[in-house]
Protein backbone atom coordinates (compact mmCIF):
# COMPACT_ATOMS: atom_id res chain seq x y z
CA UNK A 1 0.00 0.00 0.00
CA UNK A 2 1.08 3.55 -0.77
CA UNK A 3 -0.94 5.88 1.39
CA UNK A 4 -4.53 5.01 0.54
CA UNK A 5 -3.70 3.58 -2.88
CA UNK A 6 -3.57 -0.19 -3.25
CA UNK A 7 -1.24 -1.47 -5.92
CA UNK A 8 -1.58 -5.09 -7.05
CA UNK A 9 1.56 -6.62 -8.51
CA UNK A 10 2.00 -9.83 -10.48
CA UNK A 11 5.42 -11.18 -11.24
CA UNK A 12 7.17 -14.34 -12.32
CA UNK A 13 9.01 -16.26 -9.65
CA UNK A 14 11.64 -14.08 -8.04
CA UNK A 15 13.96 -14.89 -5.16
CA UNK A 16 12.58 -13.52 -1.87
CA UNK A 17 15.23 -10.81 -1.55
CA UNK A 18 14.72 -9.50 -5.11
CA UNK A 19 10.92 -9.55 -4.73
CA UNK A 20 11.16 -7.64 -1.44
CA UNK A 21 13.49 -5.05 -3.04
CA UNK A 22 11.17 -4.49 -6.02
CA UNK A 23 8.10 -4.19 -3.81
CA UNK A 24 9.89 -1.68 -1.59
CA UNK A 25 10.72 0.45 -4.64
CA UNK A 26 7.10 0.30 -5.81
CA UNK A 27 5.87 1.35 -2.36
CA UNK A 28 8.19 4.36 -2.55
CA UNK A 29 6.62 5.34 -5.86
CA UNK A 30 9.39 4.23 -8.18
CA UNK A 31 8.12 2.97 -11.52
CA UNK A 32 9.55 -0.02 -13.35
CA UNK A 33 9.65 0.45 -17.10
CA UNK A 34 9.01 -2.18 -19.75
CA UNK A 35 11.53 -2.76 -22.53
CA UNK A 36 9.33 -0.78 -24.95
CA UNK A 37 9.09 2.11 -22.47
CA UNK A 38 12.86 2.11 -22.00
CA UNK A 39 13.41 2.14 -25.79
CA UNK A 40 10.95 5.03 -26.28
CA UNK A 41 12.47 6.99 -23.38
CA UNK A 42 16.02 6.53 -24.71
CA UNK A 43 14.92 7.57 -28.21
CA UNK A 44 13.09 10.67 -26.93
CA UNK A 45 16.10 11.67 -24.80
CA UNK A 46 18.45 11.22 -27.78
CA UNK A 47 16.28 13.52 -29.89
CA UNK A 48 16.23 16.18 -27.18
CA UNK A 49 20.01 15.96 -26.73
CA UNK A 50 20.37 16.63 -30.48
CA UNK A 51 18.20 19.74 -30.09
CA UNK A 52 15.20 18.20 -31.84
CA UNK A 53 11.60 17.86 -30.68
CA UNK A 54 10.60 14.51 -29.23
CA UNK A 55 7.38 14.12 -31.21
CA UNK A 56 5.40 10.91 -31.41
CA UNK A 57 6.23 10.65 -35.11
CA UNK A 58 9.97 11.25 -34.60
CA UNK A 59 10.20 8.74 -31.74
CA UNK A 60 8.06 6.18 -33.61
CA UNK A 61 10.23 6.44 -36.75
CA UNK A 62 13.41 5.88 -34.75
CA UNK A 63 12.25 3.41 -32.09
CA UNK A 64 9.93 1.37 -34.30
CA UNK A 65 6.92 -0.48 -33.00
CA UNK A 66 3.35 0.73 -33.28
CA UNK A 67 2.49 4.44 -33.64
CA UNK A 68 -0.48 4.34 -31.23
CA UNK A 69 1.55 2.37 -28.68
CA UNK A 70 4.44 4.86 -28.98
CA UNK A 71 2.00 7.72 -28.34
CA UNK A 72 0.55 5.94 -25.30
CA UNK A 73 4.02 5.22 -23.92
CA UNK A 74 5.07 8.86 -24.34
CA UNK A 75 1.96 10.00 -22.46
CA UNK A 76 2.67 7.50 -19.68
CA UNK A 77 6.31 8.62 -19.43
CA UNK A 78 5.12 12.20 -19.19
CA UNK A 79 2.71 11.24 -16.38
CA UNK A 80 5.66 9.66 -14.56
CA UNK A 81 7.51 12.96 -15.16
CA UNK A 82 10.30 11.13 -16.98
CA UNK A 83 9.91 13.32 -20.07
CA UNK A 84 8.16 16.60 -20.75
CA UNK A 85 7.13 18.76 -23.64
CA UNK A 86 6.66 16.19 -26.38
CA UNK A 87 4.06 17.07 -28.98
CA UNK A 88 1.75 14.87 -31.03
CA UNK A 89 0.89 17.50 -33.63
CA UNK A 90 4.15 18.05 -35.53
CA UNK A 91 7.41 16.26 -36.16
CA UNK A 92 10.86 17.75 -35.45
CA UNK A 93 10.81 19.55 -38.81
CA UNK A 94 7.46 21.20 -38.04
CA UNK A 95 5.44 18.98 -40.39
CA UNK A 96 1.93 17.97 -39.35
C-alpha positions in Angstrom: 0.0 0.0 0.0 1.1 3.5 -0.8 -0.9 5.9 1.4 -4.5 5.0 0.5 -3.7 3.6 -2.9 -3.6 -0.2 -3.2 -1.2 -1.5 -5.9 -1.6 -5.1 -7.1 1.6 -6.6 -8.5 2.0 -9.8 -10.5 5.4 -11.2 -11.2 7.2 -14.3 -12.3 9.0 -16.3 -9.7 11.6 -14.1 -8.0 14.0 -14.9 -5.2 12.6 -13.5 -1.9 15.2 -10.8 -1.5 14.7 -9.5 -5.1 10.9 -9.6 -4.7 11.2 -7.6 -1.4 13.5 -5.1 -3.0 11.2 -4.5 -6.0 8.1 -4.2 -3.8 9.9 -1.7 -1.6 10.7 0.5 -4.6 7.1 0.3 -5.8 5.9 1.4 -2.4 8.2 4.4 -2.5 6.6 5.3 -5.9 9.4 4.2 -8.2 8.1 3.0 -11.5 9.5 0.0 -13.3 9.7 0.5 -17.1 9.0 -2.2 -19.7 11.5 -2.8 -22.5 9.3 -0.8 -25.0 9.1 2.1 -22.5 12.9 2.1 -22.0 13.4 2.1 -25.8 11.0 5.0 -26.3 12.5 7.0 -23.4 16.0 6.5 -24.7 14.9 7.6 -28.2 13.1 10.7 -26.9 16.1 11.7 -24.8 18.5 11.2 -27.8 16.3 13.5 -29.9 16.2 16.2 -27.2 20.0 16.0 -26.7 20.4 16.6 -30.5 18.2 19.7 -30.1 15.2 18.2 -31.8 11.6 17.9 -30.7 10.6 14.5 -29.2 7.4 14.1 -31.2 5.4 10.9 -31.4 6.2 10.6 -35.1 10.0 11.2 -34.6 10.2 8.7 -31.7 8.1 6.2 -33.6 10.2 6.4 -36.7 13.4 5.9 -34.8 12.2 3.4 -32.1 9.9 1.4 -34.3 6.9 -0.5 -33.0 3.3 0.7 -33.3 2.5 4.4 -33.6 -0.5 4.3 -31.2 1.6 2.4 -28.7 4.4 4.9 -29.0 2.0 7.7 -28.3 0.5 5.9 -25.3 4.0 5.2 -23.9 5.1 8.9 -24.3 2.0 10.0 -22.5 2.7 7.5 -19.7 6.3 8.6 -19.4 5.1 12.2 -19.2 2.7 11.2 -16.4 5.7 9.7 -14.6 7.5 13.0 -15.2 10.3 11.1 -17.0 9.9 13.3 -20.1 8.2 16.6 -20.8 7.1 18.8 -23.6 6.7 16.2 -26.4 4.1 17.1 -29.0 1.7 14.9 -31.0 0.9 17.5 -33.6 4.2 18.1 -35.5 7.4 16.3 -36.2 10.9 17.8 -35.4 10.8 19.6 -38.8 7.5 21.2 -38.0 5.4 19.0 -40.4 1.9 18.0 -39.4 
